Every structure is written in C-alpha cells, then in structure tokens.
Amino acid sequence: MVNIAAGLVKMKAAAVLLGPAGVGLVGLYLSLVQTASSIAGLGLSNVGTRQIAAAHASGGDEAVGRVRRALFWGTLALSILGGALFWSASGIIARTILRDEARATDVAWLSIGVALSVASGSQIALLTGMRRVGDRARISIGSGVLGAALGVLALWVLGTYGLIVMVLVAPLVSFLLGHFYVARLGRPGGPSIRLTELAREWQQMVTIGVAFMVSGLVTSLGHLGVRTLIQQDLGAGALGQFQAAWSIGMTYLGFVLGAMGSDYYPRLTAVIRDATAATRLVNEQTEVALLLCAPVLLAMLGLAPWIIPVLYSSDFAPAVDILRWQLLGDILKVMSWPLGYVVLAAGAGKTYIATESVGMGILLLGVFVLLPGFGITGTGVAFLLMYVVYLPLVWWLAARRIRFRWTPAVQAQALSVIAAAVTVDTAARWSDLLGAVLGVALAAGMGLWALLRLSSVTSARGRLGRIARLGERVRGWTIRIR
C-alpha cells in the first residue's frame, strides 16, 4: 500500500509536468531497460531463487554458500557486460525503436539502469530463496518511496531533462538497499569454492536460467512491441494513454501478486513433486489472490472516469476505456498467475517459454489487428483476449503435471468476481454514476466477504491476527443480525 501511494504520486507528477507524450516516453524507456536486463541477466534472478531455496531446504550452509558465490560472481559479470553492450547499441536502439536518433544519449544513460537491474535481481533472488520476506518488503518499500521522491524532485527541478533520472533512480535505490540487506546475511558459509566448482554451478544455473531468460525476454519484447506499434501508428500521445491505464493495473496487481510470489514460489518449488500438496497450495493462493484483488478491481471499474483524472489529468480521458478492458482481463490474470508458477517451479523451461510466447503472441496480434479499427481502446481488448487464451492453457498444463483441479470454493469465488465485474462494467458503460455506485457497493461487499473468509482460514498472530479477530467479530454481528 505504501508503494501504491508512492507510485500514484509519481504518476501524477509525471502527468502534470510531462503530459501524455512524456508519460508514454517514460513507459517506453522502462520497457527498454526491462527488456535489456532480461537478456543480460540470463534468467539468474529466477533460477537463483530456485537454487537457493533447494540448497537451503536440503544442503545446509555449505550448499547455500556455494550457490551464493556462484550467483554473486555470475551476476557481477553479466551486469557489467549487459550495461556495456546496451551502451554500445544506444544509437541503433534510438534509431530503430524510438525513431529519433537525437535520443541516443538518453538511451545510453539507460545502460546504467540495465546493469543495476541485473545486479538487484540477484539480490532479490537470494533474499527470496532464503525466505527473507521481511527484508524484501523493506527493499520494496524503500525503493518505491525514495524512487518516487527523487524522481519527482528530478522532474520538478530539471523538467523533461529529469525524465532519465526518474527512470534510473528506482533501480539505483533498489540496488543500494539490496546490498545493505544481503550484507546483513554475513559471508557465505562453507569453504571457498574452486573455479571448477564455480563453473559447474554456473553451467547448471545458465542451463536452467536461459529458459527463464527467454521466457522473460518474450514478455518484455511483447510489451515493447505493443508500445512500439502504438507509438508508430498513433503517436506518443496515444502511447501515454496506454501507459496510464497499464500503470494503474500493474500497480494494484503488483501489490498483491508481487508480495505473495515472494513466499509462494519457494514453497511451491519445495512441494512440486507432491501433487496433492502442490494442488492445495495453488488453490490457496488463487483464492487469497481473488479475495485481495476483487474489492479494488470492482471499485476501480466503477470509478474509472474519476480515477484517471485524479491520478493523471483530464488529458488522459481516453485511458478510461483501456483501463476497463484491462481490469476485466486482470480477473483472468489473477486466476492464471498461481498456475503459471507450476511450470516454473517444475523447471520445465521449454514449456514455460512456449506458454509465455503464446500469451504475448495473442497480445501483439490483437493490438496489430484491433488498433486500426478500435484505436487505442483496442489495446485493452487485446489484453483481455490474451488471458482468455492463456488461462485455459496454463490450467491444462497444471492438470497434466500435478493433476490440478480448482476446488468448489475457488470456482464459486471466481464466478462471483467475474459476474460482479461484468455487472459493474455493463452498468458503467450505460451510466457513469450507476457504475460508480454499483462498483463501490459490490467492492464493499467483496471486501467484507474477504475479511470474513480470511479470518476463518488464518491462525496468524500480530497485525494479521488482529485483522482476523476483527473478521470474527464482524461474522458474529452478521449471525446475530440474521
């Protein structure tokens, strides 16, 4: 929630100071950094989590120390190499993707972001594999708040020249905080690793990691391709409208899915060979993700005409329709997210690449086909179509690998959220006011149900325990009222 608030402030500042064209350029620069870091990282951030978790579960301090050393030296080399190659290709990137060779200097500065993103990815992988969820949360909050504050300050002082600073400051802060928390783990245990052992660890990491790199590259290239199509067909202003809707969707979903993934992925990796345990874990994560996302999703569906001007400005009105279509697709994304991790945890690299390629292919094809007829709204429709295809695909793969089936409770929860979202969307397209009233009312109802349901399944203490006890009191009041 802290990161959402910080992100909203940053988005608002960028919208007011830069306008739609500037916001679109920020999104394009971020996509370039993400794509390049996906290539340069060779998937070590993903496979590092997997290897650390496996070593931590079975091999003890010596095995963890061996993986840690290999991860550190491998990432150091890749971050330097990736940044250098991106810098050397800055002119080509500016000419072919941005269609503006004058921006080659700006692109060259992004090489710093590429190197820092690769390095911070290995830090997060280590902390995630060691189940240091609290440290991950502190890094996330610190980089979100400091990145937003410094980014807004750069825009305020430097104007459009501060745009590059805004893009680079987040990976810089994330790297510095990651270094601090990794250093608190102490030096890796066990004896020093020989070069031959280091080479074996690298070979194993790269063998698995290349598959993750290619799958991440497919996603990054897909997003970059969508932005390139929009900019070339409709211009920078339309790209800004897309980026506005996209940022809102990714921000609130990242709040839930990112936080849960830091714990879910290592746990699923540990039990992936036990089909019953893995199926139970996937169902739990699906239900909790739906419970946490549904209230926000329904409220945003109803309030989209007011949310966009508040978070950006009145110039971003076309983003409302894009956001509505994306929010409908987000329901299917939330349901497919835990299933996608099944293939990832099993280490089925080629299958994971294929599924991500299908999803991105549908998105790109949808944008290419719909953009001429539907304009920028076609990007939202294409997003929904992508998950209409992707969800059945990952469900089928999970069913084959762990004999997965959704429980009746998850099925009922999913159908309820879908029905409520379609109802709010239909009402909102007929009347903004009716959609807002219905969206807020159903969001409140879903929020109450989420509180009651989570309180019945958790035995946690601390803050979560107090929320659960509040839910039990609310449950008691509803029983007495009935």
C-alpha positions as CSV (number, residue, x, y, z in Angstrom):
1,M,0.0,0.0,0.0
2,V,2.9,2.3,0.7
3,N,4.3,1.6,-2.8
4,I,0.9,2.2,-4.4
5,A,0.7,5.6,-2.7
6,A,4.3,6.5,-3.8
7,G,3.6,5.3,-7.3
8,L,0.4,7.4,-7.5
9,V,2.3,10.5,-6.5
10,K,5.0,9.8,-9.1
11,M,2.4,9.1,-11.9
12,K,0.5,12.3,-11.0
13,A,3.7,14.4,-11.1
14,A,4.7,12.9,-14.5
15,A,1.3,13.5,-15.9
16,V,1.2,17.2,-14.8
17,L,4.8,18.0,-15.7
18,L,5.2,15.9,-18.9
19,G,1.7,15.3,-20.3
20,P,0.6,12.2,-22.2
21,A,3.6,12.2,-24.5
22,G,6.1,12.4,-21.6
23,V,4.3,9.6,-19.7
24,G,4.4,7.4,-22.8
25,L,8.2,8.1,-23.2
26,V,8.7,7.1,-19.6
27,G,6.9,3.8,-20.2
28,L,9.0,3.1,-23.3
29,Y,12.3,3.8,-21.5
30,L,11.2,1.5,-18.7
31,S,10.3,-1.2,-21.2
32,L,13.7,-0.9,-22.9
33,V,15.5,-1.3,-19.5
34,Q,13.4,-4.3,-18.6
35,T,13.9,-6.0,-22.0
36,A,17.7,-5.4,-21.9
37,S,18.1,-6.6,-18.3
38,S,16.0,-9.7,-19.1
39,I,18.6,-10.6,-21.8
40,A,21.6,-9.6,-19.8
41,G,20.5,-11.4,-16.6
42,L,20.3,-14.8,-18.4
43,G,17.4,-15.7,-16.0
44,L,19.7,-15.9,-13.0
45,S,17.3,-13.9,-10.9
46,N,14.7,-16.6,-11.4
47,V,16.9,-19.7,-11.2
48,G,18.8,-18.1,-8.3
49,T,15.7,-18.2,-6.2
50,R,15.1,-21.8,-7.2
51,Q,18.7,-22.9,-6.5
52,I,18.9,-21.1,-3.2
53,A,15.6,-22.5,-2.0
54,A,16.6,-26.0,-2.9
55,A,20.0,-25.7,-1.3
56,H,18.5,-24.1,1.8
57,A,16.0,-26.9,2.1
58,S,18.3,-29.9,1.6
59,G,22.0,-29.0,1.5
60,G,22.6,-26.7,4.6
61,D,25.0,-23.8,4.9
62,E,27.7,-25.3,2.6
63,A,25.4,-25.8,-0.3
64,V,23.8,-22.4,0.1
65,G,27.2,-20.8,0.3
66,R,28.3,-22.5,-2.9
67,V,25.2,-21.2,-4.8
68,R,25.6,-17.7,-3.3
69,R,29.1,-17.4,-4.5
70,A,28.2,-18.6,-8.0
71,L,25.2,-16.2,-8.1
72,F,27.3,-13.2,-7.0
73,W,30.2,-13.6,-9.5
74,G,27.9,-14.6,-12.3
75,T,25.6,-11.7,-11.8
76,L,28.6,-9.2,-11.5
77,A,29.9,-10.3,-14.8
78,L,26.5,-10.2,-16.5
79,S,25.6,-6.8,-15.2
80,I,28.8,-5.2,-16.4
81,L,28.6,-6.9,-19.8
82,G,24.9,-6.1,-20.3
83,G,25.3,-2.5,-19.4
84,A,28.3,-2.2,-21.8
85,L,26.5,-3.8,-24.7
86,F,23.4,-1.7,-24.2
87,W,25.5,1.5,-24.2
88,S,27.3,0.5,-27.4
89,A,23.9,-0.2,-29.1
90,S,22.3,3.0,-27.9
91,G,22.4,4.7,-31.4
92,I,20.8,1.7,-33.1
93,I,18.1,1.5,-30.4
94,A,17.3,5.2,-30.7
95,R,17.1,5.0,-34.5
96,T,15.1,1.7,-34.8
97,I,12.7,1.8,-31.8
98,L,12.4,5.5,-30.9
99,R,12.7,6.7,-34.5
100,D,14.7,9.6,-33.1
101,E,18.5,9.4,-33.3
102,A,18.8,12.6,-31.2
103,R,17.7,10.5,-28.2
104,A,20.8,8.2,-28.5
105,T,22.4,10.0,-25.5
106,D,19.3,9.4,-23.3
107,V,19.3,5.7,-24.3
108,A,23.0,5.4,-23.5
109,W,22.2,6.6,-19.9
110,L,19.7,3.8,-19.6
111,S,22.6,1.3,-19.7
112,I,23.2,2.2,-16.0
113,G,19.6,1.1,-15.3
114,V,20.3,-2.2,-17.1
115,A,23.4,-3.0,-15.1
116,L,21.7,-2.1,-11.8
117,S,18.5,-4.1,-12.6
118,V,20.6,-7.2,-13.3
119,A,22.5,-6.8,-10.0
120,S,19.5,-6.0,-7.9
121,G,17.7,-9.0,-9.4
122,S,20.3,-11.4,-7.9
123,Q,19.9,-9.7,-4.5
124,I,16.2,-10.2,-4.6
125,A,16.7,-13.8,-5.7
126,L,18.9,-14.5,-2.8
127,L,16.6,-13.0,-0.2
128,T,13.6,-14.7,-1.7
129,G,15.3,-18.1,-1.7
130,M,16.3,-17.6,1.9
131,R,12.7,-16.7,2.7
132,R,13.8,-13.3,4.0
133,V,10.3,-11.9,3.1
134,G,10.6,-9.0,5.6
135,D,13.8,-7.8,4.0
136,R,12.3,-8.0,0.6
137,A,9.3,-5.9,1.8
138,R,11.7,-3.3,3.2
139,I,13.6,-3.1,0.0
140,S,10.4,-2.8,-2.0
141,I,9.0,0.0,0.2
142,G,12.3,1.9,0.4
143,S,12.9,1.8,-3.3
144,G,9.3,2.7,-4.0
145,V,9.2,5.7,-1.7
146,L,12.7,7.0,-2.3
147,G,12.5,6.3,-6.0
148,A,9.2,8.3,-6.2
149,A,10.5,11.2,-4.1
150,L,13.8,11.6,-6.0
151,G,12.1,11.0,-9.4
152,V,9.5,13.7,-8.7
153,L,12.2,16.1,-7.4
154,A,14.2,15.5,-10.6
155,L,11.2,16.3,-12.8
156,W,10.4,19.4,-10.7
157,V,14.0,20.8,-10.9
158,L,15.1,19.6,-14.4
159,G,11.8,19.3,-16.3
160,T,12.0,17.0,-19.3
161,Y,15.7,16.6,-18.6
162,G,14.8,14.8,-15.4
163,L,13.0,12.1,-17.2
164,I,16.1,9.8,-17.4
165,V,16.8,10.4,-13.7
166,M,13.3,9.4,-12.9
167,V,13.8,6.1,-14.8
168,L,17.2,5.4,-13.2
169,V,16.7,6.3,-9.6
170,A,14.4,3.3,-8.8
171,P,16.9,0.6,-9.8
172,L,19.7,2.5,-8.1
173,V,17.9,2.7,-4.8
174,S,16.8,-0.9,-5.1
175,F,20.4,-2.0,-5.6
176,L,21.8,0.0,-2.7
177,L,19.1,-1.3,-0.3
178,G,19.5,-4.8,-1.6
179,H,23.3,-4.6,-0.9
180,F,22.6,-3.5,2.6
181,Y,20.3,-6.4,3.5
182,V,22.3,-9.0,1.7
183,A,25.4,-7.8,3.6
184,R,23.4,-8.5,6.8
185,L,23.3,-12.2,5.9
186,G,27.0,-12.4,6.5
187,R,29.6,-14.1,4.3
188,P,28.6,-17.3,2.6
189,G,29.1,-20.4,4.7
190,G,31.3,-23.3,3.9
191,P,34.8,-23.4,2.4
192,S,35.9,-21.2,-0.5
193,I,34.6,-22.5,-3.8
194,R,37.1,-23.6,-6.5
195,L,36.9,-22.3,-10.0
196,T,35.9,-25.8,-11.3
197,E,33.0,-25.9,-8.8
198,L,32.1,-22.4,-9.7
199,A,32.0,-23.4,-13.4
200,R,29.7,-26.3,-12.6
201,E,27.3,-24.1,-10.6
202,W,27.3,-21.6,-13.5
203,Q,26.6,-24.3,-16.0
204,Q,23.7,-25.5,-14.0
205,M,22.3,-22.0,-13.5
206,V,22.7,-21.0,-17.1
207,T,21.2,-24.2,-18.4
208,I,18.0,-23.6,-16.5
209,G,18.3,-19.8,-16.5
210,V,18.4,-19.4,-20.2
211,A,14.9,-20.8,-20.4
212,F,13.7,-18.3,-17.9
213,M,15.7,-15.6,-19.7
214,V,14.0,-16.4,-23.0
215,S,10.5,-16.5,-21.3
216,G,11.2,-13.2,-19.6
217,L,12.5,-11.8,-22.9
218,V,9.4,-12.9,-24.7
219,T,7.3,-11.0,-22.2
220,S,9.5,-7.9,-22.3
221,L,9.7,-7.9,-26.1
222,G,5.9,-8.3,-26.2
223,H,5.4,-5.3,-24.1
224,L,8.0,-3.3,-26.0
225,G,6.4,-4.4,-29.3
226,V,3.0,-3.2,-28.1
227,R,4.4,0.2,-27.2
228,T,6.3,0.4,-30.5
229,L,3.2,-0.3,-32.5
230,I,1.2,2.3,-30.6
231,Q,3.9,5.0,-31.0
232,Q,4.4,4.3,-34.7
233,D,0.6,4.1,-35.5
234,L,-1.0,6.6,-33.2
235,G,1.9,8.7,-31.8
236,A,3.4,9.5,-28.4
237,G,0.1,10.9,-27.0
238,A,-1.7,7.6,-27.5
239,L,1.2,5.8,-26.0
240,G,0.8,7.9,-22.9
241,Q,-2.9,7.0,-22.7
242,F,-1.9,3.3,-22.8
243,Q,0.9,3.7,-20.3
244,A,-1.5,5.5,-17.9
245,A,-4.0,2.6,-17.9
246,W,-1.2,0.0,-17.8
247,S,0.5,1.6,-14.8
248,I,-2.7,1.6,-12.8
249,G,-3.4,-2.1,-13.5
250,M,0.2,-3.2,-12.8
251,T,0.4,-1.2,-9.6
252,Y,-2.5,-2.6,-7.8
253,L,-1.9,-6.2,-9.1
254,G,1.8,-5.9,-8.2
255,F,0.7,-5.1,-4.6
256,V,-0.9,-8.5,-4.3
257,L,0.9,-10.8,-6.7
258,G,4.4,-9.5,-6.1
259,A,4.1,-9.8,-2.3
260,M,2.6,-13.3,-2.5
261,G,5.0,-14.5,-5.1
262,S,8.0,-13.8,-2.8
263,D,6.7,-16.6,-0.5
264,Y,4.6,-18.7,-2.8
265,Y,7.3,-19.6,-5.4
266,P,9.9,-21.0,-3.0
267,R,7.1,-23.0,-1.2
268,L,5.7,-24.4,-4.4
269,T,9.2,-25.3,-5.6
270,A,9.7,-27.3,-2.4
271,V,6.5,-29.4,-2.8
272,I,6.2,-29.5,-6.6
273,R,6.8,-33.3,-6.6
274,D,3.9,-33.9,-4.2
275,A,0.9,-33.4,-6.5
276,T,-1.6,-33.2,-3.6
277,A,0.3,-30.6,-1.6
278,A,1.1,-28.6,-4.8
279,T,-2.6,-28.6,-5.8
280,R,-3.7,-27.5,-2.4
281,L,-1.1,-24.7,-2.4
282,V,-2.2,-23.4,-5.8
283,N,-5.8,-23.4,-4.8
284,E,-5.0,-21.5,-1.6
285,Q,-3.0,-18.9,-3.5
286,T,-5.8,-18.5,-6.1
287,E,-8.5,-17.9,-3.5
288,V,-6.4,-15.4,-1.5
289,A,-5.4,-13.5,-4.6
290,L,-9.0,-13.2,-5.7
291,L,-10.1,-12.2,-2.2
292,L,-7.5,-9.4,-2.1
293,C,-7.8,-8.2,-5.6
294,A,-11.6,-8.3,-6.1
295,P,-12.6,-5.3,-3.9
296,V,-10.0,-3.0,-5.6
297,L,-10.9,-4.2,-9.0
298,L,-14.6,-3.7,-8.7
299,A,-14.1,-0.2,-7.2
300,M,-11.8,0.8,-10.0
301,L,-14.2,-0.5,-12.6
302,G,-16.9,1.7,-11.3
303,L,-14.8,4.8,-10.5
304,A,-12.5,4.7,-13.6
305,P,-13.9,8.0,-15.0
306,W,-12.9,9.8,-11.8
307,I,-9.7,7.8,-11.0
308,I,-7.9,8.7,-14.3
309,P,-8.3,12.5,-13.9
310,V,-7.3,12.4,-10.3
311,L,-4.2,10.2,-10.8
312,Y,-3.2,11.9,-14.0
313,S,-5.2,14.8,-15.6
314,S,-8.2,15.5,-17.8
315,D,-5.9,15.0,-20.8
316,F,-5.9,11.2,-20.1
317,A,-9.7,10.7,-20.5
318,P,-9.2,8.1,-23.4
319,A,-7.4,5.8,-20.9
320,V,-10.7,5.1,-19.1
321,D,-11.9,2.6,-21.7
322,I,-8.5,0.9,-21.9
323,L,-8.4,0.5,-18.1
324,R,-11.9,-1.0,-18.0
325,W,-11.0,-3.7,-20.6
326,Q,-7.7,-4.4,-18.7
327,L,-9.5,-4.7,-15.4
328,L,-11.7,-7.5,-16.9
329,G,-8.6,-9.2,-18.1
330,D,-7.0,-8.8,-14.7
331,I,-9.5,-11.3,-13.2
332,L,-8.3,-14.0,-15.5
333,K,-4.7,-12.9,-14.9
334,V,-5.1,-13.3,-11.1
335,M,-6.5,-16.8,-11.7
336,S,-3.7,-17.8,-14.1
337,W,-0.9,-16.4,-12.0
338,P,-0.6,-19.3,-9.5
339,L,-1.0,-21.8,-12.3
340,G,1.9,-20.3,-14.3
341,Y,4.2,-20.9,-11.3
342,V,3.6,-24.7,-11.5
343,V,5.5,-24.9,-14.8
344,L,8.2,-22.6,-13.4
345,A,8.6,-24.5,-10.1
346,A,8.9,-27.8,-12.0
347,G,11.8,-26.4,-14.0
348,A,10.0,-27.1,-17.4
349,G,11.8,-24.3,-19.2
350,K,10.7,-25.1,-22.7
351,T,7.1,-25.4,-21.7
352,Y,7.2,-22.1,-19.8
353,I,8.7,-20.4,-22.8
354,A,6.0,-21.8,-25.1
355,T,3.2,-20.6,-22.8
356,E,4.6,-17.1,-22.4
357,S,5.2,-16.9,-26.2
358,V,1.5,-17.9,-26.9
359,G,0.3,-15.2,-24.5
360,M,2.5,-12.5,-25.9
361,G,1.7,-13.6,-29.4
362,I,-2.0,-13.2,-28.8
363,L,-1.4,-9.7,-27.3
364,L,0.7,-8.5,-30.2
365,L,-1.6,-10.0,-32.8
366,G,-4.6,-8.5,-31.0
367,V,-3.1,-5.0,-30.9
368,F,-2.0,-5.2,-34.5
369,V,-5.4,-6.2,-35.7
370,L,-7.5,-4.0,-33.4
371,L,-5.5,-0.8,-33.4
372,P,-6.7,0.5,-36.8
373,G,-10.4,-0.1,-36.1
374,F,-10.7,0.5,-32.4
375,G,-7.9,3.0,-31.8
376,I,-6.1,2.9,-28.5
377,T,-9.0,1.1,-26.9
378,G,-8.0,-2.0,-28.9
379,T,-5.0,-2.5,-26.6
380,G,-7.4,-3.1,-23.7
381,V,-9.5,-5.6,-25.7
382,A,-6.3,-7.4,-26.8
383,F,-5.2,-7.7,-23.2
384,L,-8.5,-9.4,-22.2
385,L,-8.2,-11.7,-25.3
386,M,-4.7,-12.7,-24.2
387,Y,-5.9,-14.1,-20.9
388,V,-9.0,-15.7,-22.4
389,V,-6.4,-18.0,-24.2
390,Y,-3.7,-18.1,-21.6
391,L,-5.8,-19.2,-18.6
392,P,-7.1,-22.4,-20.1
393,L,-3.6,-23.2,-21.4
394,V,-1.8,-23.0,-18.0
395,W,-4.7,-24.8,-16.4
396,W,-4.3,-27.7,-18.8
397,L,-0.6,-27.8,-18.2
398,A,-1.0,-27.8,-14.4
399,A,-3.6,-30.5,-14.7
400,R,-1.2,-32.7,-16.7
401,R,1.7,-32.0,-14.3
402,I,0.1,-32.2,-10.8
403,R,-3.4,-33.4,-11.7
404,F,-4.7,-29.9,-10.7
405,R,-8.4,-29.1,-10.2
406,W,-9.9,-25.9,-8.7
407,T,-11.8,-26.6,-5.5
408,P,-15.5,-25.7,-5.4
409,A,-14.7,-22.8,-3.1
410,V,-12.3,-21.3,-5.6
411,Q,-14.7,-21.9,-8.5
412,A,-17.5,-20.1,-6.6
413,Q,-15.2,-17.2,-5.7
414,A,-14.0,-16.8,-9.3
415,L,-17.5,-16.9,-10.8
416,S,-18.7,-14.4,-8.2
417,V,-15.9,-12.0,-9.1
418,I,-16.5,-12.4,-12.8
419,A,-20.2,-11.8,-12.5
420,A,-19.8,-8.8,-10.3
421,A,-17.2,-7.3,-12.7
422,V,-19.3,-7.8,-15.8
423,T,-22.3,-6.3,-14.0
424,V,-20.3,-3.2,-12.9
425,D,-18.7,-2.8,-16.4
426,T,-22.1,-3.0,-18.2
427,A,-23.7,-0.5,-15.8
428,A,-20.7,1.9,-16.1
429,R,-20.9,1.9,-19.9
430,W,-24.6,2.9,-19.7
431,S,-24.2,5.4,-16.9
432,D,-21.0,6.6,-15.1
433,L,-22.9,7.4,-11.9
434,L,-24.7,4.0,-11.8
435,G,-21.4,2.2,-12.5
436,A,-19.7,4.1,-9.6
437,V,-22.5,3.4,-7.1
438,L,-22.7,-0.3,-8.1
439,G,-18.9,-0.7,-8.1
440,V,-18.4,0.8,-4.7
441,A,-21.3,-1.2,-3.2
442,L,-20.1,-4.5,-4.7
443,A,-16.5,-3.7,-3.7
444,A,-17.6,-3.1,-0.1
445,G,-19.5,-6.4,-0.1
446,M,-16.5,-8.3,-1.6
447,G,-14.2,-6.6,1.0
448,L,-16.4,-7.8,3.8
449,W,-16.5,-11.3,2.4
450,A,-12.7,-11.3,2.0
451,L,-12.3,-10.3,5.7
452,L,-14.7,-13.0,6.9
453,R,-13.1,-15.7,4.7
454,L,-9.5,-14.8,5.6
455,S,-10.4,-14.7,9.3
456,S,-11.7,-18.2,9.1
457,V,-8.6,-19.7,7.5
458,T,-5.8,-17.9,9.3
459,S,-4.3,-18.6,12.7
460,A,-1.7,-15.9,12.4
461,R,-0.7,-13.6,15.2
462,G,0.4,-10.0,15.2
463,R,-1.3,-7.5,12.9
464,L,-2.8,-10.2,10.7
465,G,-4.2,-11.9,13.8
466,R,-5.9,-8.7,14.9
467,I,-7.5,-8.4,11.4
468,A,-8.7,-12.0,11.7
469,R,-10.2,-11.3,15.1
470,L,-11.9,-8.3,13.7
471,G,-13.3,-10.5,11.0
472,E,-14.6,-13.0,13.6
473,R,-16.4,-10.1,15.4
474,V,-18.0,-9.0,12.1
475,R,-19.0,-12.6,11.5
476,G,-20.6,-12.7,14.9
477,W,-22.6,-9.5,14.3
478,T,-23.9,-10.8,10.9
479,I,-25.0,-14.0,12.6
480,R,-26.8,-12.1,15.3
481,I,-28.5,-9.8,12.8
482,R,-29.8,-12.8,10.8
